[in-house]
């Protein structure tokens, strides 16, 4: 079994079950801006930035409408939606055990910094993570998650074979590959990652607690 000393966690669909909160704010934005629009099931779209979720789920290309939807979503999510993101079972217990084993944890997410901080503070999780990197930080905006992963890799001191990415989406797997890191697939999340790429049985996490067998 591989021995890792750093873990890079995705947020949505990995640490938190954020579907209800995202759906709440998604519906709110549509009601405000597209009154006649049917609201689709967005579970399979969770993972990319919210603008991409609107674009893909509604097949939209109009920049002005997308701007309005994104703005309405963020106002609602930053005040209400983020609170509707419970932790997956055993998250705190597992993070405590990893901390006791001197495993260094980080977060890499597509969420903006404000929403990321709000969720982590709401669950009192900030203390577990050395680095918390969002695609949209206050100081810079990364083009994609891979670019953000490269930025984070510059902050990690350990050798590449000692780092593993844990996530449920294709961009998590791609980020791990580009950086030369291991990858554990959170198949309990939203990204259906195991239907998009081949995942070795030992790298499939059926629940959050499954992480501990790698340490």
C-alpha positions as CSV (number, residue, x, y, z in Angstrom):
1,X,0.0,0.0,0.0
2,X,1.3,3.4,-0.9
3,X,2.3,5.7,1.9
4,X,1.2,9.3,1.5
5,X,2.2,12.3,3.6
6,X,0.1,15.0,2.0
7,X,-3.6,14.8,0.9
8,X,-5.2,17.3,-1.4
9,X,-9.0,17.2,-0.9
10,X,-11.7,18.4,-3.2
11,X,-14.6,20.0,-1.4
12,X,-18.0,19.4,-3.1
13,X,-18.8,15.7,-3.3
14,X,-15.7,14.8,-1.3
15,X,-15.8,16.5,2.1
16,X,-19.3,18.0,1.9
17,X,-22.6,16.9,0.5
18,X,-23.3,20.2,-1.1
19,X,-26.0,19.3,-3.6
20,X,-28.9,20.7,-1.5
21,X,-27.3,24.1,-1.1
22,X,-26.2,24.4,-4.7
23,X,-29.7,23.3,-5.9
24,X,-31.4,25.8,-3.5
25,X,-29.3,28.8,-4.9
26,X,-29.5,27.5,-8.5
27,X,-33.3,27.4,-8.3
28,X,-33.4,30.8,-6.7
29,X,-31.3,32.3,-9.6
30,X,-33.5,30.7,-12.2
31,X,-36.7,32.0,-10.5
32,X,-35.3,35.5,-10.5
33,X,-33.9,35.6,-14.1
34,X,-35.6,32.9,-16.2
35,X,-39.2,32.7,-14.9
36,X,-40.4,30.3,-17.6
37,X,-37.4,28.0,-17.4
38,X,-37.9,24.4,-16.2
39,X,-35.3,23.5,-13.5
40,X,-33.3,20.5,-14.5
41,X,-31.7,17.9,-12.2
42,X,-28.1,19.2,-11.8
43,X,-26.6,16.4,-9.7
44,X,-24.4,15.2,-12.6
45,X,-23.2,18.7,-13.3
46,X,-21.8,19.4,-9.8
47,X,-18.1,20.0,-9.7
48,X,-17.2,22.8,-12.2
49,X,-17.7,26.5,-11.3
50,X,-21.3,27.6,-11.1
51,X,-21.2,29.5,-14.3
52,X,-20.3,26.3,-16.1
53,X,-23.1,24.5,-14.3
54,X,-25.6,27.0,-15.6
55,X,-24.1,27.0,-19.1
56,X,-24.1,23.2,-19.4
57,X,-27.3,22.4,-17.6
58,X,-29.4,25.1,-19.4
59,X,-27.5,25.0,-22.7
60,X,-26.9,28.7,-22.4
61,X,-24.4,30.9,-24.3
62,X,-25.7,34.4,-23.6
63,X,-23.1,36.1,-21.5
64,X,-25.5,38.7,-20.1
65,X,-27.9,36.0,-18.8
66,X,-25.1,33.9,-17.5
67,X,-23.7,37.0,-15.6
68,X,-27.1,37.6,-14.0
69,X,-27.6,33.9,-13.1
70,X,-24.1,33.7,-11.6
71,X,-24.6,36.9,-9.6
72,X,-28.0,35.9,-8.2
73,X,-26.6,32.5,-7.3
74,X,-23.7,33.8,-5.4
75,X,-25.7,36.4,-3.4
76,X,-28.1,33.6,-2.3
77,X,-25.4,30.9,-1.8
78,X,-23.1,33.1,0.3
79,X,-26.0,33.9,2.6
80,X,-28.1,30.8,2.7
81,X,-27.0,28.0,0.3
82,X,-23.6,27.3,1.9
83,X,-25.4,26.4,5.2
84,X,-27.1,23.5,3.4
85,X,-23.9,21.5,2.9
86,X,-23.5,18.8,5.5
87,X,-20.3,16.9,6.0
88,X,-20.2,13.4,4.8
89,X,-20.2,10.8,7.6
90,X,-17.0,10.5,9.6
91,X,-15.2,13.5,8.1
92,X,-14.2,15.0,11.4
93,X,-13.2,11.6,12.8
94,X,-11.0,10.8,9.8
95,X,-9.4,14.2,9.7
96,X,-8.6,13.9,13.4
97,X,-6.9,10.6,12.8
98,X,-5.0,11.9,9.9
99,X,-3.8,14.9,12.0
100,X,-2.7,12.4,14.7
101,X,-0.7,10.6,12.1
102,X,1.0,13.8,11.0
103,X,-0.6,13.7,7.6
104,X,-0.7,17.2,6.0
105,X,-4.1,18.1,4.5
106,X,-4.9,20.7,1.9
107,X,-8.0,21.7,-0.1
108,X,-8.2,22.4,-3.8
109,X,-11.7,23.5,-5.0
110,X,-13.5,25.2,-7.8
111,X,-15.5,27.2,-5.3
112,X,-14.8,30.9,-4.8
113,X,-12.8,31.7,-1.7
114,X,-15.8,33.3,0.1
115,X,-18.0,30.3,-0.2
116,X,-15.1,27.9,0.6
117,X,-14.3,29.8,3.8
118,X,-17.9,30.0,4.8
119,X,-18.4,26.2,4.5
120,X,-15.2,25.4,6.3
121,X,-15.9,27.9,9.1
122,X,-19.4,26.7,9.5
123,X,-18.1,23.1,10.1
124,X,-15.0,24.3,12.1
125,X,-12.7,22.6,9.6
126,X,-10.2,25.3,8.8
127,X,-7.7,24.0,11.5
128,X,-7.2,20.7,9.6
129,X,-5.8,22.3,6.4
130,X,-2.4,23.8,5.7
131,X,-3.4,25.3,2.4
132,X,-6.9,26.1,1.1
133,X,-6.8,26.9,-2.6
134,X,-9.9,28.0,-4.5
135,X,-10.0,28.6,-8.3
136,X,-11.1,32.1,-7.5
137,X,-9.0,33.5,-4.7
138,X,-9.0,37.2,-3.7
139,X,-5.6,37.7,-5.2
140,X,-5.8,35.7,-8.4
141,X,-8.1,33.7,-10.6
142,X,-6.9,30.4,-12.1
143,X,-8.0,29.4,-15.5
144,X,-8.9,25.9,-14.4
145,X,-8.3,23.4,-11.5
146,X,-5.2,22.1,-13.1
147,X,-3.6,25.5,-13.0
148,X,-4.7,25.9,-9.4
149,X,-3.2,22.4,-8.6
150,X,0.2,23.5,-10.1
151,X,0.1,26.6,-7.9
152,X,-0.6,24.4,-4.8
153,X,2.1,22.0,-5.7
154,X,4.6,24.8,-5.3
155,X,3.5,25.0,-1.6
156,X,4.0,21.3,-0.9
157,X,7.5,20.3,0.3
158,X,7.2,16.5,0.0
159,X,8.3,14.4,-3.0
160,X,5.6,13.9,-5.6
161,X,5.1,10.2,-4.8
162,X,4.1,11.1,-1.3
163,X,1.1,13.2,-2.3
164,X,-2.4,12.0,-3.2
165,X,-5.5,13.9,-4.5
166,X,-8.9,12.8,-3.3
167,X,-11.9,13.9,-5.4
168,X,-14.9,12.8,-7.3
169,X,-14.5,14.6,-10.7
170,X,-12.4,14.3,-13.8
171,X,-10.6,17.5,-13.1
172,X,-9.4,16.1,-9.8
173,X,-8.0,13.1,-11.5
174,X,-6.4,15.3,-14.2
175,X,-4.9,17.6,-11.6
176,X,-3.3,14.6,-9.9
177,X,-1.9,13.3,-13.1
178,X,-0.4,16.6,-14.2
179,X,1.3,17.1,-10.8
180,X,2.5,13.5,-10.7
181,X,0.4,12.7,-7.6
182,X,-1.6,9.7,-6.6
183,X,-5.4,9.7,-7.0
184,X,-8.2,8.3,-4.8
185,X,-11.6,8.4,-6.4
186,X,-14.5,9.5,-4.2
187,X,-17.1,7.4,-6.0
188,X,-19.7,8.4,-3.4
189,X,-19.6,11.9,-4.7
190,X,-21.3,13.6,-7.8
191,X,-18.7,13.4,-10.5
192,X,-19.3,9.7,-11.5
193,X,-15.5,9.6,-12.0
194,X,-15.5,5.8,-12.2
195,X,-17.6,6.0,-15.4
196,X,-15.2,8.4,-17.1
197,X,-11.8,6.8,-16.4
198,X,-10.5,3.4,-15.3
199,X,-10.1,3.4,-11.5
200,X,-8.2,0.5,-9.8
201,X,-10.3,-1.2,-7.1
202,X,-7.8,-0.2,-4.4
203,X,-8.2,3.5,-5.4
204,X,-12.0,3.6,-5.1
205,X,-13.4,5.2,-2.0
206,X,-16.9,4.0,-1.3
207,X,-17.2,6.4,1.6
208,X,-15.0,9.0,3.3
209,X,-13.9,6.6,5.9
210,X,-12.3,4.4,3.3
211,X,-9.4,6.9,3.1
212,X,-7.9,5.5,6.3
213,X,-6.9,2.2,4.7
214,X,-4.3,4.1,2.7
215,X,-2.5,5.4,5.9
